Structure formats: structure tokens, C-alpha cells
């Protein structure tokens, strides 16, 4: 067992990620204010759970506000990008490996 709050860590201008579980695959992402992840797609479906902060997640061309408590599906092969306005952390949970 671990405390998510203790795992959250920000570095100026950086993006930190740490795999917390192997199955289902759960990864913690911590994006410092002003950082971005360019458009890409995941080979597996999943879900995003925002823990804290504020940012924007663009999924299939639609903007989703990233703020504490937001949760949304990430369809397989769906183009998406992210931008953190404030220090922002979220969990990415991916479906089982194929």
C-alpha cells in the first residue's frame, strides 16, 4: 500500500511519471505548471483520474478541463494531448495487456 499524496512530486518545467501498479497498469503523472505532452495515442484503452491541479486534456479534438476529481475514458488509439496550467497530477489506468 502507498499514499498517493506522498508519491506526487513536481520539478520546475518537468514531467514525472511512476508506475504504481502492474495489472491493471496504473501510472502516476505529475506535470509542472507550463508543461505539455504533445499529441499521441495509446495502444490500449484506459481511464484518466485527475488528482489535483488545473490543465487541459484534448481528446479526439475535444477539450476536457483537468481539475481535481475529473475522470474520463481514454479510447484505444485515440489522439490526445495535455497541457498543465498549474502543477497537475493524474492517474492513467490502462486496460489489460493484449
C-alpha positions in Angstrom: 0.0 0.0 0.0 1.1 3.5 -0.7 -0.2 7.1 -0.1 -0.8 8.8 -3.5 -0.2 12.2 -1.8 3.3 11.1 -0.8 4.0 10.0 -4.4 3.2 13.3 -6.0 6.3 15.3 -6.9 6.8 18.3 -9.2 10.0 19.6 -10.7 10.2 23.0 -12.3 9.5 22.6 -16.0 9.4 18.8 -15.8 7.1 15.9 -16.1 7.4 13.0 -13.6 5.8 9.6 -14.1 5.9 6.5 -11.9 4.2 3.1 -12.4 2.2 2.3 -9.2 0.6 -1.0 -10.3 1.4 -3.6 -12.9 -2.0 -5.1 -13.5 -4.1 -3.2 -14.2 -1.3 -0.8 -15.3 -1.6 2.3 -13.2 0.8 5.2 -13.7 1.0 8.5 -11.7 1.9 11.5 -13.8 2.9 14.8 -12.3 3.2 17.7 -14.7 4.7 21.0 -13.5 2.9 24.2 -14.5 3.5 25.2 -18.1 4.5 21.7 -19.3 2.8 19.8 -22.1 2.7 16.4 -23.7 2.3 16.6 -27.5 -0.4 14.6 -29.3 0.0 10.9 -29.2 -2.2 7.7 -28.9 -2.3 4.8 -26.6 -2.4 1.2 -27.9 -4.8 0.3 -25.1 -8.0 1.8 -23.7 -7.9 3.3 -20.3 -9.1 6.0 -17.9 -7.7 9.2 -16.6 -8.3 10.3 -13.0 -7.2 13.8 -12.1 -5.9 14.2 -8.5 -5.0 17.9 -8.3 -4.1 20.9 -10.3 -5.6 22.5 -13.5 -4.9 21.8 -17.1 -6.4 20.9 -20.4 -6.7 17.5 -22.0 -7.5 17.4 -25.7 -9.1 14.1 -26.7 -10.2 13.5 -30.2 -10.2 17.2 -30.8 -12.4 18.0 -27.7 -11.1 20.0 -24.7 -11.5 18.5 -21.3 -10.7 20.5 -18.2 -8.3 18.7 -15.9 -9.1 19.5 -12.3 -9.3 17.5 -9.1 -11.9 14.8 -9.3 -12.3 14.7 -13.1 -12.4 11.2 -14.6 -12.8 10.2 -18.2 -12.3 7.4 -20.6 -9.4 7.2 -23.0 -10.4 5.1 -26.0 -7.9 2.8 -27.7 -5.8 4.6 -30.4 -7.5 8.0 -29.6 -5.2 11.0 -30.4 -4.8 13.2 -27.3 -2.5 15.9 -25.8 -2.2 17.5 -22.4 -1.1 20.9 -21.0 -0.8 21.8 -17.3 -1.7 25.4 -16.4 -0.9 24.7 -12.7 1.0 21.8 -11.2 -1.2 18.9 -12.1 -1.2 15.2 -11.2 -3.3 12.4 -12.5 -3.5 8.6 -12.7 -3.5 6.8 -16.1 -5.1 3.3 -15.8 -4.7 1.2 -18.9 -6.8 -1.9 -19.7 -5.2 -5.4 -19.5 -2.4 -6.2 -21.9 -3.3 -7.8 -25.1 
